Amino acid sequence: MHIHVLQLVVGDKLISDSYNIKGLHLLSAGTVVDASDILMLNRHSVEYVDIAPRVAAAAHEPAVVSKVKLAQLNCFHDCMSGIKDIFRCVETEELLSNQKIESAFNPLIESFEEENDVVSLLLSLNSQDDYLFLHSVQVGMLSYYIAKWMGKSEKEALIIGKAGYLHDVGKCKVDPEIMNKPGKLTNDEFGEIQKHTIYGYEFIKTSLKDNTLALVALEHHERMDGTGYPLRKKNTEIHSYSRIVAVADVYSAMINNRVYKEKRDLLFVLKELHRMSFGQLDPKITQVFIRNMIPNFIGKKASLSDGRIGTIVMTNPSDFFRPLININDEFLDLSLLSDVEIASIVI
């Protein structure tokens, strides 16, 4: 069957390889598509695919799931368009309104409110294109999730999510040649990039008259030990919202491809966040984030350092990064094996 991607339902089986318009291989023949596959094909503007004939007795439920995911995709595209428009306003120094921001960001949060698998969600939103805008959306969503995991009210979580969504708007005032430089930055160039925090602060404070959102834009690169920028604030000198957005910012930056840096494995990044919680990132916020992210890896394939591949079946509360692995119906407790660890997550 040769069908349009919008007609795909969860469970359809591809009978030919799928490529985007640039020739990048996306999915192999034989893949049984899930919701994230459908989102990815849409994101890469794939129009038609070939699938095996469907079983006549197939229930209608998969199509309903697909429609929900496609609605989420539409919200995601609207949110991406919204942040692009916001960056344009900052660049041209046009005034912004809270209504404009919330009309783009809030529907995305509402559409993903029941999303339980944050790992798959982030992967489905992953792209090599439009990194800066994708990063803003991811940081907004992650900041919202962290706030909710910390027990914040819905109203406060939305404010924190919006702060994450806007945290990098000052980057559009930085010279694009410096922002997109693939090699190592000079001290002067790095100094220019650091100014994006000040640019964002000044614009948000002037345009939105919101001191809290402006402060997050200013402080999201500050670090608990005073090694951050632009003001080298420490500990509680940094606003609590800024500390939440900082965790989301580091995680999103490391899981995505950037001009000057390859993305890192999702679990590796959590380990890096754990390391940074001993000085740079707020330890309580970081632990909340890691504790709520780790269960999302249950059921995911893991490649081990000794070359074996298994499925994560249970987390280890005393060591998040050494779970129980199922390999060919045999169970491997990594907490008992100091010489074997997870090398990467295969999703």
PASE-230402 format. One line per field, with one value per residue: x, y, z of N, C-alpha, C in turn; residue in three letters. Coordinates in steps of 0.05 Angstrom, whole numbers, plus 5000, padded with zeros to 4 digits. Layout:
BEGIN
n.X: (X,...)
n.Y: (Y,...)
n.Z: (Z,...)
ca.X: (X,...)
ca.Y: (Y,...)
ca.Z: (Z,...)
c.X: (X,...)
c.Y: (Y,...)
c.Z: (Z,...)
zaro: (Ala,...)
//
This chain:
BEGIN
n.X: (5017,5012,5014,4994,5033,5002,4961,4981,4980,4993,5029,5029,5067,5127,5146,5187,5248,5253,5265,5287,5279,5331,5357,5371,5372,5316,5278,5278,5259,5210,5204,5160,5117,5114,5084,5123,5153,5119,5113,5166,5172,5135,5160,5205,5183,5166,5123,5097,5093,5109,5071,5057,4999,4943,4915,4850,4816,4834,4833,4802,4828,4886,4887,4862,4900,4942,4919,4918,4973,4987,4960,4990,5037,5023,5015,5068,5094,5069,5088,5142,5141,5122,5164,5203,5180,5180,5236,5247,5219,5249,5298,5285,5269,5215,5154,5133,5079,5049,5007,5016,5061,5041,5000,5027,5060,5031,4989,5020,5041,4994,4978,5014,5008,4993,5035,5075,5124,5178,5229,5222,5190,5224,5261,5228,5221,5269,5318,5362,5357,5344,5365,5369,5316,5288,5315,5297,5243,5246,5272,5234,5192,5217,5230,5180,5162,5199,5186,5134,5146,5172,5131,5106,5052,5003,4998,5045,5083,5074,5091,5146,5158,5148,5188,5233,5223,5233,5286,5332,5326,5358,5400,5392,5411,5464,5523,5513,5554,5589,5556,5547,5596,5638,5686,5733,5719,5745,5769,5746,5703,5673,5660,5625,5582,5566,5539,5488,5454,5447,5425,5376,5352,5346,5311,5264,5249,5238,5200,5160,5153,5164,5196,5213,5215,5252,5296,5308,5326,5372,5401,5408,5455,5486,5522,5522,5569,5592,5619,5594,5561,5528,5543,5569,5541,5523,5497,5440,5436,5421,5361,5308,5277,5312,5351,5324,5313,5365,5382,5349,5366,5420,5413,5381,5416,5458,5436,5425,5446,5495,5525,5579,5586,5575,5515,5501,5493,5431,5430,5483,5484,5451,5484,5525,5498,5489,5542,5552,5519,5547,5567,5560,5506,5441,5435,5388,5347,5369,5372,5318,5303,5334,5316,5263,5268,5297,5261,5237,5270,5261,5246,5272,5323,5390,5458,5514,5578,5610,5594,5547,5475,5416,5352,5327,5298,5288,5297,5352,5347,5389,5431,5424,5445,5458,5421,5375,5384,5356,5378,5369,5330,5358,5378,5415,5447,5471,5490,5520,5563,5621,5654,5624,5582,5528,5534,5506,5440,5393,5344)
n.Y: (4976,5043,5100,5164,5199,5221,5185,5142,5094,5075,5015,5001,4970,4982,4971,4987,5024,5088,5156,5224,5288,5303,5257,5230,5172,5148,5109,5038,4986,4941,4962,4970,5019,5068,5119,5159,5150,5165,5219,5236,5225,5262,5309,5310,5322,5280,5252,5207,5136,5066,5012,4948,4907,4920,4885,4862,4862,4900,4943,5007,5038,5048,5087,5130,5141,5157,5204,5236,5241,5268,5315,5335,5342,5384,5424,5428,5447,5496,5520,5522,5557,5600,5614,5627,5673,5705,5711,5741,5788,5806,5815,5856,5893,5898,5905,5856,5813,5782,5750,5735,5701,5662,5640,5609,5576,5553,5518,5475,5453,5436,5398,5358,5343,5294,5262,5210,5185,5217,5214,5189,5228,5274,5255,5250,5302,5317,5344,5361,5408,5479,5487,5526,5544,5496,5481,5521,5508,5456,5467,5499,5462,5422,5452,5463,5411,5396,5434,5416,5365,5380,5394,5442,5489,5487,5537,5563,5529,5536,5588,5582,5546,5580,5617,5585,5576,5626,5636,5642,5684,5729,5713,5725,5774,5770,5766,5727,5698,5688,5659,5613,5591,5538,5522,5529,5581,5647,5685,5736,5727,5690,5722,5757,5722,5710,5756,5749,5737,5785,5816,5789,5796,5852,5861,5831,5853,5905,5899,5862,5876,5843,5824,5775,5736,5763,5761,5706,5699,5728,5700,5644,5620,5624,5594,5550,5550,5597,5601,5614,5658,5722,5750,5722,5700,5665,5604,5615,5666,5664,5663,5618,5599,5607,5570,5523,5526,5526,5473,5446,5472,5456,5400,5396,5422,5385,5338,5347,5357,5404,5460,5462,5418,5349,5313,5281,5216,5200,5178,5185,5240,5249,5228,5265,5311,5295,5295,5350,5369,5371,5422,5458,5458,5465,5420,5394,5405,5381,5327,5315,5319,5278,5233,5230,5224,5176,5129,5130,5103,5050,4991,5008,4995,4978,4988,4955,4964,4920,4902,4874,4874,4893,4896,4948,4933,4945,4998,5020,5041,5058,5068,5101,5094,5042,4997,4939,4891,4857,4804,4763,4733,4727,4756,4814,4846,4907,4934,4899,4890,4917,4925,4930,4972,5016,5035,5063,5086,5053,5071)
n.Z: (5000,4982,5016,5044,5093,5134,5137,5163,5216,5284,5287,5234,5182,5150,5082,5051,5051,5083,5065,5075,5040,5031,5025,5070,5109,5143,5164,5165,5118,5141,5190,5244,5254,5306,5348,5354,5308,5268,5279,5269,5214,5194,5212,5180,5132,5099,5051,5028,5041,5037,5057,5089,5073,5114,5170,5164,5208,5241,5297,5313,5348,5344,5304,5329,5369,5336,5314,5359,5369,5323,5330,5372,5345,5311,5349,5367,5321,5317,5363,5352,5309,5336,5371,5334,5313,5358,5367,5321,5333,5376,5351,5315,5350,5363,5402,5448,5469,5527,5515,5462,5469,5504,5473,5437,5468,5512,5491,5472,5518,5542,5506,5514,5566,5588,5574,5587,5577,5577,5555,5503,5483,5480,5443,5399,5388,5371,5327,5273,5249,5256,5308,5351,5359,5368,5414,5450,5454,5476,5525,5549,5556,5587,5633,5652,5664,5704,5744,5756,5775,5821,5853,5844,5833,5779,5755,5770,5748,5694,5687,5698,5657,5613,5623,5612,5558,5537,5549,5518,5482,5474,5442,5389,5381,5378,5338,5281,5256,5297,5331,5301,5292,5277,5299,5355,5401,5406,5463,5462,5427,5457,5498,5473,5461,5513,5525,5509,5550,5577,5536,5529,5579,5581,5538,5551,5600,5585,5543,5560,5612,5656,5710,5732,5690,5659,5693,5694,5641,5645,5684,5672,5659,5704,5758,5814,5843,5831,5782,5736,5687,5672,5718,5757,5801,5862,5891,5930,5912,5861,5826,5841,5798,5756,5768,5759,5703,5686,5693,5656,5610,5604,5597,5550,5513,5510,5489,5437,5368,5352,5317,5333,5365,5378,5392,5455,5485,5517,5570,5584,5588,5632,5671,5668,5685,5738,5756,5752,5790,5837,5853,5808,5786,5816,5868,5890,5853,5808,5823,5829,5776,5751,5779,5762,5708,5699,5706,5656,5623,5628,5594,5549,5500,5515,5502,5523,5556,5545,5497,5492,5483,5515,5550,5591,5652,5704,5751,5793,5857,5890,5857,5803,5752,5744,5727,5726,5676,5621,5583,5532,5561,5608,5670,5687,5736,5741,5784,5812,5781,5771,5727,5682,5645,5623,5557,5518,5501,5463,5421)
ca.X: (5000,5026,4996,5005,5042,4981,4943,4994,4971,5011,5027,5034,5094,5139,5157,5210,5263,5242,5286,5277,5285,5360,5369,5378,5356,5301,5267,5284,5238,5205,5197,5132,5118,5100,5076,5146,5162,5101,5121,5192,5167,5123,5179,5223,5168,5161,5095,5086,5109,5097,5066,5045,4970,4933,4896,4823,4802,4848,4815,4804,4843,4912,4883,4857,4926,4956,4908,4927,5000,4989,4951,5013,5056,5014,5022,5097,5101,5059,5106,5167,5135,5119,5190,5217,5168,5190,5263,5246,5211,5272,5318,5276,5261,5186,5143,5120,5057,5047,4986,5029,5078,5025,4984,5044,5072,5012,4975,5039,5042,4968,4976,5032,5004,4991,5058,5089,5151,5191,5251,5213,5179,5246,5272,5210,5224,5297,5323,5387,5350,5333,5373,5363,5288,5282,5326,5280,5219,5253,5278,5208,5177,5232,5227,5152,5161,5215,5170,5112,5158,5179,5107,5096,5025,5002,5003,5074,5098,5071,5109,5173,5160,5150,5215,5251,5217,5244,5312,5354,5319,5379,5420,5387,5426,5493,5532,5508,5579,5600,5538,5548,5624,5642,5711,5735,5715,5765,5759,5729,5679,5658,5650,5602,5561,5556,5522,5460,5439,5440,5406,5350,5342,5338,5288,5241,5241,5227,5177,5139,5151,5164,5223,5221,5223,5277,5318,5316,5342,5398,5416,5407,5482,5499,5527,5521,5596,5602,5635,5578,5561,5547,5548,5582,5525,5527,5477,5413,5435,5409,5333,5301,5268,5336,5364,5308,5318,5394,5384,5336,5383,5444,5405,5373,5439,5475,5423,5421,5469,5499,5546,5605,5587,5558,5497,5510,5473,5413,5438,5508,5478,5442,5508,5539,5483,5495,5568,5550,5503,5566,5581,5551,5477,5427,5434,5361,5332,5381,5364,5290,5302,5345,5298,5238,5275,5307,5241,5229,5288,5251,5236,5290,5346,5415,5482,5532,5607,5622,5584,5520,5452,5394,5330,5326,5273,5283,5318,5364,5344,5414,5449,5407,5458,5464,5395,5373,5382,5347,5392,5361,5316,5375,5379,5441,5445,5495,5500,5539,5585,5635,5668,5605,5563,5513,5549,5487,5412,5385,5315)
ca.Y: (5000,5069,5118,5189,5196,5228,5162,5121,5089,5059,4987,4996,4959,4993,4950,4998,5044,5116,5176,5251,5300,5306,5231,5219,5148,5152,5084,5015,4967,4922,4976,4973,5046,5076,5147,5176,5147,5182,5247,5240,5227,5288,5330,5310,5328,5257,5253,5180,5112,5040,4994,4922,4908,4919,4863,4872,4864,4919,4961,5035,5052,5059,5112,5150,5147,5172,5230,5250,5248,5288,5340,5344,5351,5411,5443,5431,5464,5523,5530,5528,5582,5622,5623,5641,5700,5720,5719,5762,5812,5815,5824,5881,5909,5902,5898,5830,5812,5756,5735,5723,5679,5640,5627,5590,5557,5538,5495,5453,5440,5423,5374,5337,5341,5266,5248,5196,5178,5242,5207,5186,5255,5291,5244,5256,5331,5322,5351,5375,5434,5499,5480,5546,5545,5471,5482,5538,5493,5435,5478,5507,5438,5409,5469,5458,5384,5397,5448,5399,5343,5391,5399,5469,5490,5489,5565,5570,5512,5549,5612,5571,5536,5604,5628,5568,5581,5652,5641,5647,5703,5748,5704,5736,5799,5763,5762,5699,5685,5678,5639,5589,5584,5510,5517,5540,5610,5663,5697,5758,5716,5678,5745,5766,5703,5714,5780,5743,5737,5813,5825,5778,5809,5879,5861,5820,5873,5929,5892,5847,5887,5821,5822,5748,5724,5776,5751,5679,5702,5738,5682,5616,5609,5626,5568,5550,5555,5624,5600,5620,5686,5744,5764,5704,5696,5639,5592,5627,5692,5658,5658,5589,5593,5606,5545,5502,5529,5519,5443,5440,5483,5438,5375,5399,5428,5362,5316,5356,5363,5432,5465,5457,5396,5326,5306,5259,5196,5210,5169,5198,5268,5249,5224,5290,5328,5286,5305,5379,5376,5374,5448,5477,5459,5461,5391,5384,5406,5361,5301,5312,5315,5252,5213,5228,5216,5149,5109,5130,5086,5023,4982,5017,4978,4990,4976,4954,4969,4895,4896,4862,4892,4883,4914,4957,4924,4956,5017,5014,5066,5066,5076,5105,5088,5013,4983,4911,4888,4831,4796,4736,4721,4726,4782,4824,4868,4922,4944,4879,4887,4943,4928,4932,4995,5023,5052,5080,5077,5048,5074)
ca.Z: (5000,4981,5030,5055,5121,5152,5140,5179,5243,5300,5281,5206,5176,5125,5065,5037,5067,5081,5065,5072,5014,5028,5022,5096,5115,5167,5175,5147,5111,5163,5215,5253,5263,5330,5346,5349,5280,5251,5284,5256,5185,5189,5217,5158,5109,5082,5044,5023,5048,5028,5080,5084,5076,5141,5176,5161,5233,5258,5312,5306,5369,5335,5288,5349,5381,5316,5312,5383,5365,5302,5342,5387,5325,5302,5371,5367,5298,5324,5384,5338,5293,5355,5381,5312,5311,5381,5361,5301,5347,5392,5332,5304,5373,5365,5428,5451,5489,5540,5500,5439,5478,5515,5452,5424,5486,5530,5478,5470,5545,5546,5489,5524,5594,5596,5563,5609,5569,5570,5538,5476,5474,5472,5419,5377,5382,5364,5299,5268,5237,5273,5335,5372,5364,5380,5442,5466,5459,5494,5552,5560,5564,5609,5656,5661,5676,5729,5763,5765,5791,5847,5868,5839,5822,5750,5747,5773,5729,5667,5687,5696,5629,5595,5627,5596,5529,5528,5562,5499,5461,5470,5423,5363,5380,5376,5310,5272,5249,5322,5341,5285,5287,5283,5314,5382,5402,5420,5488,5454,5416,5478,5513,5458,5465,5540,5526,5502,5575,5582,5515,5534,5603,5575,5521,5565,5620,5571,5527,5575,5639,5674,5722,5737,5664,5651,5710,5685,5617,5654,5703,5667,5657,5729,5770,5843,5854,5822,5758,5712,5678,5669,5743,5775,5825,5875,5908,5930,5898,5835,5829,5840,5771,5739,5774,5745,5675,5681,5690,5631,5589,5600,5587,5522,5497,5506,5474,5409,5351,5347,5297,5344,5384,5373,5414,5472,5493,5537,5596,5590,5596,5660,5688,5668,5703,5765,5763,5754,5814,5858,5851,5788,5784,5841,5872,5895,5828,5790,5832,5822,5747,5745,5791,5746,5681,5698,5700,5628,5608,5630,5568,5527,5494,5525,5493,5546,5550,5536,5470,5493,5483,5531,5556,5619,5663,5731,5760,5819,5872,5903,5836,5780,5727,5743,5730,5719,5647,5611,5559,5524,5584,5632,5682,5694,5756,5737,5809,5822,5762,5769,5702,5659,5648,5599,5539,5504,5500,5435,5420)
c.X: (5018,5007,5010,5012,5019,4960,4956,4981,4992,5007,5030,5063,5104,5150,5180,5223,5251,5265,5273,5286,5314,5373,5377,5360,5343,5292,5272,5258,5235,5199,5167,5130,5103,5095,5099,5157,5145,5107,5147,5188,5154,5143,5199,5209,5165,5131,5083,5105,5094,5094,5054,5015,4962,4915,4868,4809,4816,4828,4820,4821,4870,4908,4877,4883,4942,4946,4916,4955,5003,4979,4974,5034,5049,5020,5051,5105,5092,5078,5133,5163,5133,5146,5206,5207,5178,5219,5264,5238,5234,5293,5311,5266,5231,5176,5130,5097,5057,5027,4998,5046,5061,5008,5000,5053,5052,4998,4994,5040,5016,4966,4993,5029,5004,5014,5074,5118,5166,5215,5243,5202,5202,5259,5254,5212,5252,5301,5350,5382,5340,5340,5364,5334,5278,5291,5307,5254,5224,5258,5252,5193,5191,5229,5200,5151,5176,5199,5147,5123,5166,5155,5096,5067,5026,5008,5032,5091,5096,5089,5138,5178,5164,5178,5236,5248,5231,5274,5334,5348,5340,5400,5416,5401,5456,5499,5529,5533,5592,5583,5541,5576,5629,5667,5710,5733,5739,5753,5740,5702,5661,5646,5625,5578,5549,5537,5493,5442,5429,5420,5378,5337,5331,5312,5262,5231,5228,5200,5154,5135,5150,5192,5232,5230,5249,5300,5327,5333,5370,5415,5419,5434,5499,5502,5530,5547,5608,5618,5620,5580,5533,5556,5563,5568,5530,5501,5450,5412,5422,5379,5327,5292,5292,5351,5350,5314,5347,5396,5372,5353,5407,5435,5398,5397,5456,5462,5418,5447,5470,5522,5573,5607,5566,5539,5508,5487,5457,5422,5465,5503,5468,5465,5524,5525,5488,5522,5567,5535,5521,5582,5568,5521,5465,5423,5406,5345,5343,5373,5335,5287,5311,5326,5273,5244,5283,5285,5232,5247,5280,5238,5252,5313,5372,5438,5503,5561,5621,5611,5556,5498,5429,5373,5330,5299,5267,5305,5329,5363,5370,5435,5434,5418,5467,5439,5398,5368,5374,5361,5385,5349,5334,5378,5407,5438,5472,5506,5520,5563,5599,5649,5650,5586,5549,5529,5530,5459,5404,5355,5306)
c.Y: (5025,5090,5143,5185,5202,5205,5139,5118,5072,5029,4981,4988,4970,4970,4961,5019,5072,5136,5204,5263,5304,5279,5218,5195,5152,5126,5062,5000,4947,4935,4977,5000,5050,5106,5165,5174,5165,5211,5254,5243,5254,5311,5332,5314,5305,5256,5225,5158,5087,5022,4968,4924,4905,4896,4875,4878,4885,4938,4990,5050,5063,5085,5135,5160,5165,5200,5248,5260,5270,5315,5352,5355,5380,5432,5449,5451,5493,5536,5538,5554,5605,5632,5636,5670,5717,5729,5742,5789,5824,5828,5852,5901,5917,5894,5871,5832,5784,5739,5721,5699,5656,5626,5607,5568,5540,5515,5471,5438,5425,5397,5351,5333,5312,5249,5236,5191,5202,5237,5205,5213,5272,5281,5251,5285,5338,5326,5365,5403,5453,5493,5500,5547,5519,5471,5499,5523,5471,5445,5488,5484,5425,5426,5466,5432,5384,5411,5431,5376,5354,5398,5428,5468,5493,5517,5572,5554,5524,5573,5603,5560,5559,5617,5612,5572,5606,5656,5650,5669,5724,5739,5715,5763,5795,5758,5733,5684,5673,5655,5612,5580,5555,5504,5530,5570,5623,5674,5720,5748,5704,5700,5756,5748,5705,5737,5773,5743,5766,5823,5815,5791,5836,5880,5853,5841,5897,5922,5880,5859,5865,5816,5794,5734,5737,5765,5723,5681,5711,5717,5653,5603,5614,5598,5571,5557,5581,5624,5607,5649,5695,5756,5747,5702,5668,5630,5606,5656,5689,5651,5628,5581,5590,5580,5521,5502,5521,5489,5435,5449,5465,5412,5377,5405,5404,5339,5323,5360,5394,5436,5456,5433,5374,5322,5282,5240,5206,5203,5182,5227,5269,5245,5250,5311,5321,5296,5335,5388,5379,5400,5467,5480,5454,5431,5380,5383,5384,5333,5295,5306,5286,5230,5209,5220,5187,5128,5108,5112,5056,5014,4991,4997,4993,4974,4978,4957,4944,4885,4884,4883,4879,4904,4922,4949,4935,4976,5009,5040,5076,5075,5077,5094,5058,4997,4952,4908,4860,4826,4767,4720,4716,4754,4789,4848,4883,4933,4924,4875,4913,4947,4930,4956,4999,5042,5072,5068,5075,5049,5075)
c.Z: (5000,4992,5039,5084,5140,5155,5155,5206,5257,5294,5252,5202,5150,5108,5047,5055,5062,5083,5065,5046,5009,5025,5047,5102,5142,5180,5155,5141,5134,5189,5220,5267,5289,5327,5341,5321,5262,5254,5269,5226,5178,5192,5193,5131,5089,5077,5042,5032,5038,5053,5072,5087,5106,5145,5177,5188,5252,5272,5304,5326,5360,5320,5307,5362,5361,5313,5336,5379,5344,5312,5358,5368,5316,5324,5372,5344,5304,5344,5371,5322,5312,5365,5359,5310,5335,5377,5341,5314,5363,5374,5321,5325,5373,5393,5427,5471,5502,5526,5476,5447,5488,5494,5437,5443,5502,5516,5475,5496,5549,5530,5498,5554,5604,5585,5586,5603,5559,5551,5509,5465,5465,5447,5395,5369,5373,5335,5296,5257,5259,5303,5356,5379,5377,5410,5460,5473,5480,5523,5565,5571,5588,5635,5669,5676,5703,5751,5774,5783,5819,5864,5864,5828,5792,5740,5748,5753,5701,5665,5684,5668,5609,5598,5611,5567,5519,5536,5543,5478,5455,5450,5395,5359,5378,5347,5302,5266,5275,5333,5327,5279,5295,5300,5342,5381,5415,5446,5482,5444,5438,5496,5499,5462,5493,5543,5520,5527,5581,5562,5521,5558,5596,5558,5536,5586,5607,5557,5543,5603,5660,5685,5725,5711,5655,5667,5702,5659,5624,5668,5695,5662,5683,5741,5800,5856,5845,5797,5733,5704,5674,5696,5764,5802,5836,5889,5906,5920,5871,5840,5825,5812,5752,5743,5761,5715,5668,5677,5663,5607,5583,5588,5557,5504,5491,5491,5445,5394,5349,5327,5307,5362,5377,5397,5429,5478,5517,5566,5604,5600,5624,5679,5690,5686,5732,5774,5768,5779,5839,5854,5832,5787,5812,5846,5876,5869,5809,5797,5826,5792,5740,5755,5774,5717,5679,5693,5671,5611,5610,5604,5544,5524,5503,5514,5516,5537,5540,5509,5470,5493,5498,5535,5585,5630,5691,5738,5787,5835,5885,5883,5810,5754,5725,5747,5725,5689,5640,5584,5553,5547,5608,5643,5692,5712,5754,5763,5822,5804,5757,5742,5678,5665,5622,5582,5525,5505,5470,5434,5392)
zaro: (Met,His,Ile,His,Val,Leu,Gln,Leu,Val,Val,Gly,Asp,Lys,Leu,Ile,Ser,Asp,Ser,Tyr,Asn,Ile,Lys,Gly,Leu,His,Leu,Leu,Ser,Ala,Gly,Thr,Val,Val,Asp,Ala,Ser,Asp,Ile,Leu,Met,Leu,Asn,Arg,His,Ser,Val,Glu,Tyr,Val,Asp,Ile,Ala,Pro,Arg,Val,Ala,Ala,Ala,Ala,His,Glu,Pro,Ala,Val,Val,Ser,Lys,Val,Lys,Leu,Ala,Gln,Leu,Asn,Cys,Phe,His,Asp,Cys,Met,Ser,Gly,Ile,Lys,Asp,Ile,Phe,Arg,Cys,Val,Glu,Thr,Glu,Glu,Leu,Leu,Ser,Asn,Gln,Lys,Ile,Glu,Ser,Ala,Phe,Asn,Pro,Leu,Ile,Glu,Ser,Phe,Glu,Glu,Glu,Asn,Asp,Val,Val,Ser,Leu,Leu,Leu,Ser,Leu,Asn,Ser,Gln,Asp,Asp,Tyr,Leu,Phe,Leu,His,Ser,Val,Gln,Val,Gly,Met,Leu,Ser,Tyr,Tyr,Ile,Ala,Lys,Trp,Met,Gly,Lys,Ser,Glu,Lys,Glu,Ala,Leu,Ile,Ile,Gly,Lys,Ala,Gly,Tyr,Leu,His,Asp,Val,Gly,Lys,Cys,Lys,Val,Asp,Pro,Glu,Ile,Met,Asn,Lys,Pro,Gly,Lys,Leu,Thr,Asn,Asp,Glu,Phe,Gly,Glu,Ile,Gln,Lys,His,Thr,Ile,Tyr,Gly,Tyr,Glu,Phe,Ile,Lys,Thr,Ser,Leu,Lys,Asp,Asn,Thr,Leu,Ala,Leu,Val,Ala,Leu,Glu,His,His,Glu,Arg,Met,Asp,Gly,Thr,Gly,Tyr,Pro,Leu,Arg,Lys,Lys,Asn,Thr,Glu,Ile,His,Ser,Tyr,Ser,Arg,Ile,Val,Ala,Val,Ala,Asp,Val,Tyr,Ser,Ala,Met,Ile,Asn,Asn,Arg,Val,Tyr,Lys,Glu,Lys,Arg,Asp,Leu,Leu,Phe,Val,Leu,Lys,Glu,Leu,His,Arg,Met,Ser,Phe,Gly,Gln,Leu,Asp,Pro,Lys,Ile,Thr,Gln,Val,Phe,Ile,Arg,Asn,Met,Ile,Pro,Asn,Phe,Ile,Gly,Lys,Lys,Ala,Ser,Leu,Ser,Asp,Gly,Arg,Ile,Gly,Thr,Ile,Val,Met,Thr,Asn,Pro,Ser,Asp,Phe,Phe,Arg,Pro,Leu,Ile,Asn,Ile,Asn,Asp,Glu,Phe,Leu,Asp,Leu,Ser,Leu,Leu,Ser,Asp,Val,Glu,Ile,Ala,Ser,Ile,Val,Ile)
//
